[in-house]
Amino acid sequence: MCTAINRICGKKRAEEVFREAGEVIFSLIREEVIADDPVATLKNIARYLERSGYMERIEIKEMENGLQLDMYGVSVLKSSDTLVKSGMAPSHIMTNTMFAALREAGIKAELKELEIDVEKGHVREMWVLKSS
């Protein structure tokens, strides 16, 4: 599906579609995951995605200027890697869902680094956070 959206819409528009998908998903799970602290909300989203089988494990570490997210056993890892290597936008469903939660809390997040190790089944994202 991600390849089709990229081909029809182009990468930039595909990123907009996937960002909107994150908003929709967050609205559907909001009551189950919302917490007083934005990072706690992100951790609740992580547990939700683990329970749903999207990933085996997600670790969220607070850093000086943002967050480091380590994901293991990502169900769409190979297809995401293929999309990135071919210059297309992956859905980043976890990222876009968490970004939607942060936007609601008045925080702007930006994905600064993305490392994909298909062989080890590991993805690392580095985010910069700013008040919006």
HELIX and SHEET records of a PDB file:
HELIX    1   1 CYS A    2  CYS A    9  1                                   8    
HELIX    2   2 LYS A   11  VAL A   33  1                                  23    
HELIX    3   3 PRO A   38  SER A   52  1                                  15    
HELIX    4   4 LEU A   77  LYS A   85  1                                   9    
HELIX    5   5 ILE A   93  GLU A  104  1                                  12    
SHEET    1   A 4 ARG A  57  GLU A  62  0                                        
SHEET    2   A 4 GLY A  66  TYR A  72 -1                                        
SHEET    3   A 4 HIS A 122  SER A 131 -1                                        
SHEET    4   A 4 ILE A 107  ASP A 117 -1                                        
END                                                                             
